[in-house]
């Protein structure tokens, strides 16, 4: 699964917190947030087939907006 999402994650601390939370809760090969991009792109690469909705709800639960990047 490769998921690419638009978020409102703005700070390095928030980025690190979200990456840590995703990495500890799901089996992921890579997870990153580009806070320099206007869409604050979250990219999740997982060997499992994770539903995009699962990641969106997880990030929303952490207090951030998250939606599929078109």
Secondary structure as GFF3:
##gff-version 3
##sequence-region A 1 70
A	DSSP	beta_strand	2	7	.	.	.	ID=ss1
A	DSSP	alpha_helix	12	25	.	.	.	ID=ss2
A	DSSP	beta_strand	30	34	.	.	.	ID=ss3
A	DSSP	beta_strand	41	45	.	.	.	ID=ss4
A	DSSP	alpha_helix	52	61	.	.	.	ID=ss5
A	DSSP	beta_strand	66	68	.	.	.	ID=ss6
###
